[in-house]
Amino acid sequence: MTEDRDAPNETADPIWVLTGPTAAGKTRLALALAERERCEIVSMDSMAVYRRMNIGTAKPSAEEIARIPHHLIDVADPDEDFDTHRFCTHAEAAIEDIRTRGRRPLFVGGTPLYLMAFFKGMIEGPAADEAFRSELAAREDADPGRLHRELRERDPDAADRIHRNDLRRTVRALEVLHLTGRTISEQQTTFESESWRVPCRIVALSRSREELHERVKARTIAMLRDGLVDEVRAIRDDCGFSKTAGAAIGYRECLDFLRGRYKDEEELRNRIRRSTHKLVRRQTTWLRHLTDDVHWVPADAELEALEGALRC
């Protein structure tokens, strides 16, 4: 069963996609490319969709947004859930809007699930099993935290992505495994079409592991220096976070810090860095699975190299 969505105009030029792991340096090249090629940027970042979540998501600045129009930035409040369906709906509208002005959409971001859901189409999972969900709820009530520990044993990749307090997604991951015999991590790499439902050209930026580690370290220090903890506290004390928004890297660690779960800011910084390194590995693994469909370009390459890869 697949989601019933029409593909954007398939007779138009293939959509350009600039992706790569967190901290690879996508923003700088994206802005330069968009300026030269009369593009508007469609953000493919699952957390940049949230208003007020600015520091921890490394959103483009007000100056950068004034320089190049951006879409899919600040379209939901932090207490809302935002899923792939909403992303795809917004992205289709953005493409139509951009093309009416004679400009080219440029998708930029590091959320592979959004990339695959939009350009290939997601296959829906099995329907809910209410009896099994009741059984899981009883197990969790008897032993709080048990379900997430169980998920870590059976699907460690999903457990890394799902916060231990996110009971809804934990239950869904265990339910999918129970009903299908396959982990939700495996099934999230299964899509509607082996080919691309929406024609596209995908370029991913590459950096060495050592470079990425240094850039993640610098980014984490800068975010905390710029007031990430205060940003999280202000949102928590106002509208609060949805399960989706509260699970964002940096935000979930700050929430735990504010709950007193870490001994000091050094532990908070190290937790954020470790979570980001895990994310970088997952992003790279996803993109490597696409083999011939992704053109890898060094992050320090000239703009002409990026343009050549997108036009080939």
C-alpha beads as a LAMMPS data file, in Angstrom:
LAMMPS data file: protein, C-alpha beads

312 atoms
311 bonds

1 atom types
1 bond types

-500.0 500.0 xlo xhi
-500.0 500.0 ylo yhi
-500.0 500.0 zlo zhi

Masses

1 110.0

Atoms # bond

1 1 1 0.000 0.000 0.000
2 1 1 1.466 3.343 -0.988
3 1 1 0.479 6.884 -0.279
4 1 1 -1.699 8.248 -3.104
5 1 1 0.181 11.319 -4.256
6 1 1 0.682 12.657 -7.758
7 1 1 4.265 13.281 -8.739
8 1 1 5.236 16.852 -9.615
9 1 1 5.415 17.639 -13.318
10 1 1 7.647 14.897 -14.725
11 1 1 8.248 16.778 -17.986
12 1 1 10.158 19.515 -16.142
13 1 1 13.911 19.403 -15.647
14 1 1 15.075 16.963 -12.948
15 1 1 15.057 18.523 -9.511
16 1 1 18.471 19.247 -8.054
17 1 1 19.260 17.847 -4.601
18 1 1 22.244 18.826 -2.464
19 1 1 22.664 16.563 0.534
20 1 1 25.308 15.025 2.755
21 1 1 25.919 14.421 6.456
22 1 1 25.432 17.037 9.142
23 1 1 28.296 19.577 9.297
24 1 1 29.510 18.774 5.774
25 1 1 29.048 22.402 4.677
26 1 1 25.900 22.280 2.557
27 1 1 24.650 25.796 3.339
28 1 1 27.588 27.716 1.852
29 1 1 27.571 25.838 -1.448
30 1 1 23.778 25.830 -1.653
31 1 1 23.602 29.612 -1.385
32 1 1 26.298 30.116 -4.006
33 1 1 24.662 27.627 -6.372
34 1 1 21.185 29.089 -5.876
35 1 1 22.455 32.568 -6.617
36 1 1 24.206 31.541 -9.811
37 1 1 21.471 29.244 -11.130
38 1 1 18.381 31.276 -10.107
39 1 1 17.252 28.633 -7.627
40 1 1 15.089 28.801 -4.532
41 1 1 15.968 26.453 -1.693
42 1 1 13.594 23.788 -0.378
43 1 1 14.876 22.761 3.040
44 1 1 15.120 19.000 3.532
45 1 1 15.848 19.218 7.259
46 1 1 13.360 17.515 9.551
47 1 1 13.891 19.965 12.419
48 1 1 14.273 23.275 10.550
49 1 1 10.501 23.053 9.986
50 1 1 9.976 24.163 13.603
51 1 1 9.601 27.789 14.574
52 1 1 11.734 29.032 17.500
53 1 1 14.080 26.033 17.215
54 1 1 16.834 28.120 15.667
55 1 1 20.162 27.542 17.391
56 1 1 20.117 23.753 17.573
57 1 1 18.922 23.302 13.985
58 1 1 21.588 25.549 12.431
59 1 1 18.940 27.249 10.308
60 1 1 19.999 29.731 7.650
61 1 1 20.275 33.220 9.044
62 1 1 17.830 36.032 8.302
63 1 1 20.451 37.505 5.971
64 1 1 20.804 34.219 4.069
65 1 1 17.032 33.875 3.725
66 1 1 16.850 37.441 2.430
67 1 1 19.579 36.580 -0.076
68 1 1 17.866 33.428 -1.389
69 1 1 14.193 32.471 -0.806
70 1 1 13.833 29.367 1.384
71 1 1 10.876 27.008 1.745
72 1 1 9.992 24.447 4.458
73 1 1 11.571 26.629 7.168
74 1 1 9.429 27.599 10.198
75 1 1 6.198 25.929 9.064
76 1 1 5.224 24.235 12.371
77 1 1 5.237 25.069 16.078
78 1 1 7.422 23.042 18.461
79 1 1 4.389 21.387 20.072
80 1 1 3.248 19.947 16.707
81 1 1 4.280 16.648 15.178
82 1 1 5.640 16.926 11.647
83 1 1 5.950 13.783 9.535
84 1 1 6.960 12.719 6.025
85 1 1 3.414 13.165 4.708
86 1 1 3.372 16.818 5.742
87 1 1 6.837 17.306 4.323
88 1 1 5.839 15.866 0.949
89 1 1 2.684 18.000 0.802
90 1 1 4.613 21.186 1.579
91 1 1 7.416 20.259 -0.833
92 1 1 5.010 19.721 -3.744
93 1 1 3.435 23.121 -3.101
94 1 1 6.881 24.735 -2.898
95 1 1 7.963 23.277 -6.246
96 1 1 4.834 24.568 -7.960
97 1 1 5.293 27.998 -6.381
98 1 1 8.972 28.219 -7.364
99 1 1 8.356 27.167 -10.956
100 1 1 5.619 29.762 -11.444
101 1 1 8.377 32.362 -11.046
102 1 1 10.577 30.665 -13.630
103 1 1 13.057 29.537 -11.012
104 1 1 14.553 26.133 -10.216
105 1 1 13.861 24.308 -6.933
106 1 1 17.003 23.176 -5.105
107 1 1 16.422 20.669 -2.300
108 1 1 19.044 21.044 0.436
109 1 1 19.381 19.059 3.639
110 1 1 20.504 15.930 5.392
111 1 1 17.289 14.029 6.190
112 1 1 17.475 10.922 3.976
113 1 1 13.969 9.765 4.912
114 1 1 12.522 12.991 3.475
115 1 1 14.646 12.546 0.355
116 1 1 13.449 8.999 -0.199
117 1 1 9.828 9.609 0.769
118 1 1 9.455 12.505 -1.662
119 1 1 11.447 11.260 -4.628
120 1 1 10.597 7.538 -4.421
121 1 1 7.423 7.347 -2.343
122 1 1 6.979 5.611 0.991
123 1 1 5.347 2.234 1.446
124 1 1 2.907 2.349 4.330
125 1 1 3.478 0.033 7.266
126 1 1 0.945 -2.438 8.663
127 1 1 -2.251 -1.262 10.341
128 1 1 -2.256 -0.905 14.123
129 1 1 -2.851 -3.998 16.256
130 1 1 -4.754 -2.660 19.271
131 1 1 -4.565 -5.929 21.221
132 1 1 -0.789 -6.059 20.880
133 1 1 -0.525 -2.385 21.799
134 1 1 -2.483 -3.047 24.983
135 1 1 -0.104 -5.879 25.801
136 1 1 2.883 -3.581 25.299
137 1 1 1.291 -0.868 27.454
138 1 1 0.809 -3.352 30.290
139 1 1 4.465 -4.426 30.070
140 1 1 5.598 -0.805 30.178
141 1 1 3.337 0.008 33.140
142 1 1 4.777 -2.928 35.075
143 1 1 8.381 -2.000 34.273
144 1 1 8.882 1.596 32.997
145 1 1 11.551 1.741 30.315
146 1 1 11.224 -1.920 29.452
147 1 1 9.925 -1.368 25.912
148 1 1 12.814 0.852 24.863
149 1 1 15.305 -1.665 26.300
150 1 1 13.527 -4.380 24.345
151 1 1 13.704 -2.290 21.187
152 1 1 17.439 -1.751 21.682
153 1 1 17.941 -5.520 21.811
154 1 1 15.847 -6.200 18.708
155 1 1 16.370 -3.086 16.532
156 1 1 19.319 -1.029 17.836
157 1 1 19.195 1.351 14.856
158 1 1 15.619 2.324 15.706
159 1 1 16.489 2.609 19.402
160 1 1 19.248 5.079 18.509
161 1 1 16.743 7.251 16.637
162 1 1 13.858 7.017 19.121
163 1 1 14.238 8.741 22.470
164 1 1 13.659 6.541 25.502
165 1 1 10.714 8.760 26.522
166 1 1 9.018 8.525 23.113
167 1 1 6.657 5.691 23.952
168 1 1 4.464 6.146 20.869
169 1 1 7.291 5.558 18.383
170 1 1 8.797 2.794 20.520
171 1 1 5.476 0.939 20.508
172 1 1 5.136 1.392 16.749
173 1 1 8.617 -0.001 16.111
174 1 1 7.908 -3.096 18.224
175 1 1 4.477 -3.475 16.615
176 1 1 5.930 -3.429 13.083
177 1 1 8.475 -6.076 14.076
178 1 1 5.741 -8.221 15.652
179 1 1 3.411 -7.982 12.645
180 1 1 5.923 -8.302 9.817
181 1 1 8.935 -10.089 11.240
182 1 1 11.115 -7.243 9.924
183 1 1 12.468 -4.246 11.801
184 1 1 11.093 -0.803 11.121
185 1 1 14.647 0.237 10.214
186 1 1 14.657 -2.291 7.372
187 1 1 11.218 -1.244 6.185
188 1 1 12.122 2.443 6.138
189 1 1 14.581 1.634 3.354
190 1 1 11.796 0.033 1.268
191 1 1 10.074 2.449 -1.063
192 1 1 7.327 2.539 -3.649
193 1 1 9.638 2.380 -6.629
194 1 1 13.112 1.124 -7.382
195 1 1 13.431 4.050 -9.791
196 1 1 12.831 7.684 -8.909
197 1 1 9.156 8.674 -8.849
198 1 1 10.257 12.295 -9.212
199 1 1 13.219 12.789 -11.595
200 1 1 16.176 14.254 -9.729
201 1 1 19.935 14.731 -9.681
202 1 1 21.511 14.098 -6.287
203 1 1 24.893 15.379 -5.137
204 1 1 26.259 14.591 -1.689
205 1 1 29.138 16.458 -0.073
206 1 1 31.952 14.368 1.355
207 1 1 34.452 15.101 4.106
208 1 1 36.834 12.846 5.973
209 1 1 35.702 11.369 9.258
210 1 1 38.283 13.489 11.088
211 1 1 37.039 16.700 9.459
212 1 1 33.425 15.913 10.311
213 1 1 34.335 15.188 13.936
214 1 1 36.126 18.518 14.246
215 1 1 33.265 20.400 12.615
216 1 1 30.690 18.690 14.859
217 1 1 32.792 19.602 17.902
218 1 1 33.008 23.250 16.832
219 1 1 29.303 23.396 15.991
220 1 1 28.287 21.927 19.352
221 1 1 30.465 24.395 21.281
222 1 1 29.043 27.305 19.257
223 1 1 25.424 26.243 19.778
224 1 1 25.824 26.004 23.547
225 1 1 27.743 29.303 23.648
226 1 1 24.975 30.963 21.611
227 1 1 22.287 29.970 24.121
228 1 1 20.868 26.580 23.114
229 1 1 19.961 25.692 26.707
230 1 1 18.078 28.975 27.135
231 1 1 16.265 28.417 23.832
232 1 1 15.152 24.965 24.966
233 1 1 14.084 26.242 28.393
234 1 1 11.997 29.026 26.857
235 1 1 10.137 26.640 24.527
236 1 1 9.647 24.047 27.282
237 1 1 8.189 26.657 29.625
238 1 1 5.873 28.099 26.961
239 1 1 4.224 25.700 24.504
240 1 1 6.453 22.689 25.145
241 1 1 7.776 20.167 22.627
242 1 1 5.959 17.506 20.670
243 1 1 7.491 14.024 20.755
244 1 1 8.990 14.661 17.320
245 1 1 10.466 18.080 18.094
246 1 1 11.656 17.045 21.538
247 1 1 13.608 14.158 20.033
248 1 1 15.798 16.470 17.917
249 1 1 19.493 16.139 18.604
250 1 1 20.602 18.900 20.925
251 1 1 17.075 19.523 22.147
252 1 1 16.503 16.141 23.768
253 1 1 19.908 16.359 25.485
254 1 1 19.176 19.875 26.730
255 1 1 15.806 18.722 28.050
256 1 1 17.551 15.920 29.933
257 1 1 20.104 18.442 31.233
258 1 1 17.309 20.677 32.510
259 1 1 15.783 17.642 34.235
260 1 1 19.073 17.222 36.113
261 1 1 20.122 14.021 34.375
262 1 1 23.662 15.196 33.520
263 1 1 26.261 16.250 36.052
264 1 1 27.431 19.368 34.191
265 1 1 27.600 21.200 30.856
266 1 1 30.645 19.213 29.783
267 1 1 28.578 16.020 29.903
268 1 1 25.793 17.787 27.993
269 1 1 28.268 18.850 25.292
270 1 1 29.681 15.333 24.994
271 1 1 26.199 13.798 24.786
272 1 1 25.235 16.119 21.942
273 1 1 28.466 15.347 20.100
274 1 1 27.968 11.582 20.433
275 1 1 24.390 11.802 19.199
276 1 1 25.493 13.913 16.241
277 1 1 28.255 11.450 15.320
278 1 1 25.668 8.654 15.274
279 1 1 23.461 10.776 13.023
280 1 1 26.359 11.422 10.635
281 1 1 26.996 7.667 10.367
282 1 1 23.326 6.955 9.659
283 1 1 23.094 9.690 7.029
284 1 1 26.229 8.449 5.278
285 1 1 25.018 4.839 5.335
286 1 1 21.695 5.795 3.762
287 1 1 23.391 7.723 0.980
288 1 1 25.962 5.006 0.331
289 1 1 23.076 2.562 -0.229
290 1 1 22.013 4.649 -3.233
291 1 1 25.325 3.843 -4.990
292 1 1 25.068 5.019 -8.617
293 1 1 22.197 7.444 -7.904
294 1 1 24.329 9.813 -5.809
295 1 1 27.302 11.784 -7.074
296 1 1 29.784 12.462 -4.261
297 1 1 31.663 15.742 -4.445
298 1 1 34.335 16.940 -1.971
299 1 1 32.907 19.651 0.258
300 1 1 35.783 21.966 -0.638
301 1 1 35.296 21.530 -4.403
302 1 1 34.750 24.500 -6.672
303 1 1 31.190 25.440 -7.537
304 1 1 31.763 24.305 -11.131
305 1 1 32.332 20.734 -9.918
306 1 1 29.011 20.785 -8.098
307 1 1 27.210 22.169 -11.154
308 1 1 28.813 19.560 -13.394
309 1 1 27.666 16.717 -11.147
310 1 1 24.114 18.060 -11.060
311 1 1 23.925 18.461 -14.842
312 1 1 25.371 15.050 -15.782

Bonds

1 1 1 2
2 1 2 3
3 1 3 4
4 1 4 5
5 1 5 6
6 1 6 7
7 1 7 8
8 1 8 9
9 1 9 10
10 1 10 11
11 1 11 12
12 1 12 13
13 1 13 14
14 1 14 15
15 1 15 16
16 1 16 17
17 1 17 18
18 1 18 19
19 1 19 20
20 1 20 21
21 1 21 22
22 1 22 23
23 1 23 24
24 1 24 25
25 1 25 26
26 1 26 27
27 1 27 28
28 1 28 29
29 1 29 30
30 1 30 31
31 1 31 32
32 1 32 33
33 1 33 34
34 1 34 35
35 1 35 36
36 1 36 37
37 1 37 38
38 1 38 39
39 1 39 40
40 1 40 41
41 1 41 42
42 1 42 43
43 1 43 44
44 1 44 45
45 1 45 46
46 1 46 47
47 1 47 48
48 1 48 49
49 1 49 50
50 1 50 51
51 1 51 52
52 1 52 53
53 1 53 54
54 1 54 55
55 1 55 56
56 1 56 57
57 1 57 58
58 1 58 59
59 1 59 60
60 1 60 61
61 1 61 62
62 1 62 63
63 1 63 64
64 1 64 65
65 1 65 66
66 1 66 67
67 1 67 68
68 1 68 69
69 1 69 70
70 1 70 71
71 1 71 72
72 1 72 73
73 1 73 74
74 1 74 75
75 1 75 76
76 1 76 77
77 1 77 78
78 1 78 79
79 1 79 80
80 1 80 81
81 1 81 82
82 1 82 83
83 1 83 84
84 1 84 85
85 1 85 86
86 1 86 87
87 1 87 88
88 1 88 89
89 1 89 90
90 1 90 91
91 1 91 92
92 1 92 93
93 1 93 94
94 1 94 95
95 1 95 96
96 1 96 97
97 1 97 98
98 1 98 99
99 1 99 100
100 1 100 101
101 1 101 102
102 1 102 103
103 1 103 104
104 1 104 105
105 1 105 106
106 1 106 107
107 1 107 108
108 1 108 109
109 1 109 110
110 1 110 111
111 1 111 112
112 1 112 113
113 1 113 114
114 1 114 115
115 1 115 116
116 1 116 117
117 1 117 118
118 1 118 119
119 1 119 120
120 1 120 121
121 1 121 122
122 1 122 123
123 1 123 124
124 1 124 125
125 1 125 126
126 1 126 127
127 1 127 128
128 1 128 129
129 1 129 130
130 1 130 131
131 1 131 132
132 1 132 133
133 1 133 134
134 1 134 135
135 1 135 136
136 1 136 137
137 1 137 138
138 1 138 139
139 1 139 140
140 1 140 141
141 1 141 142
142 1 142 143
143 1 143 144
144 1 144 145
145 1 145 146
146 1 146 147
147 1 147 148
148 1 148 149
149 1 149 150
150 1 150 151
151 1 151 152
152 1 152 153
153 1 153 154
154 1 154 155
155 1 155 156
156 1 156 157
157 1 157 158
158 1 158 159
159 1 159 160
160 1 160 161
161 1 161 162
162 1 162 163
163 1 163 164
164 1 164 165
165 1 165 166
166 1 166 167
167 1 167 168
168 1 168 169
169 1 169 170
170 1 170 171
171 1 171 172
172 1 172 173
173 1 173 174
174 1 174 175
175 1 175 176
176 1 176 177
177 1 177 178
178 1 178 179
179 1 179 180
180 1 180 181
181 1 181 182
182 1 182 183
183 1 183 184
184 1 184 185
185 1 185 186
186 1 186 187
187 1 187 188
188 1 188 189
189 1 189 190
190 1 190 191
191 1 191 192
192 1 192 193
193 1 193 194
194 1 194 195
195 1 195 196
196 1 196 197
197 1 197 198
198 1 198 199
199 1 199 200
200 1 200 201
201 1 201 202
202 1 202 203
203 1 203 204
204 1 204 205
205 1 205 206
206 1 206 207
207 1 207 208
208 1 208 209
209 1 209 210
210 1 210 211
211 1 211 212
212 1 212 213
213 1 213 214
214 1 214 215
215 1 215 216
216 1 216 217
217 1 217 218
218 1 218 219
219 1 219 220
220 1 220 221
221 1 221 222
222 1 222 223
223 1 223 224
224 1 224 225
225 1 225 226
226 1 226 227
227 1 227 228
228 1 228 229
229 1 229 230
230 1 230 231
231 1 231 232
232 1 232 233
233 1 233 234
234 1 234 235
235 1 235 236
236 1 236 237
237 1 237 238
238 1 238 239
239 1 239 240
240 1 240 241
241 1 241 242
242 1 242 243
243 1 243 244
244 1 244 245
245 1 245 246
246 1 246 247
247 1 247 248
248 1 248 249
249 1 249 250
250 1 250 251
251 1 251 252
252 1 252 253
253 1 253 254
254 1 254 255
255 1 255 256
256 1 256 257
257 1 257 258
258 1 258 259
259 1 259 260
260 1 260 261
261 1 261 262
262 1 262 263
263 1 263 264
264 1 264 265
265 1 265 266
266 1 266 267
267 1 267 268
268 1 268 269
269 1 269 270
270 1 270 271
271 1 271 272
272 1 272 273
273 1 273 274
274 1 274 275
275 1 275 276
276 1 276 277
277 1 277 278
278 1 278 279
279 1 279 280
280 1 280 281
281 1 281 282
282 1 282 283
283 1 283 284
284 1 284 285
285 1 285 286
286 1 286 287
287 1 287 288
288 1 288 289
289 1 289 290
290 1 290 291
291 1 291 292
292 1 292 293
293 1 293 294
294 1 294 295
295 1 295 296
296 1 296 297
297 1 297 298
298 1 298 299
299 1 299 300
300 1 300 301
301 1 301 302
302 1 302 303
303 1 303 304
304 1 304 305
305 1 305 306
306 1 306 307
307 1 307 308
308 1 308 309
309 1 309 310
310 1 310 311
311 1 311 312
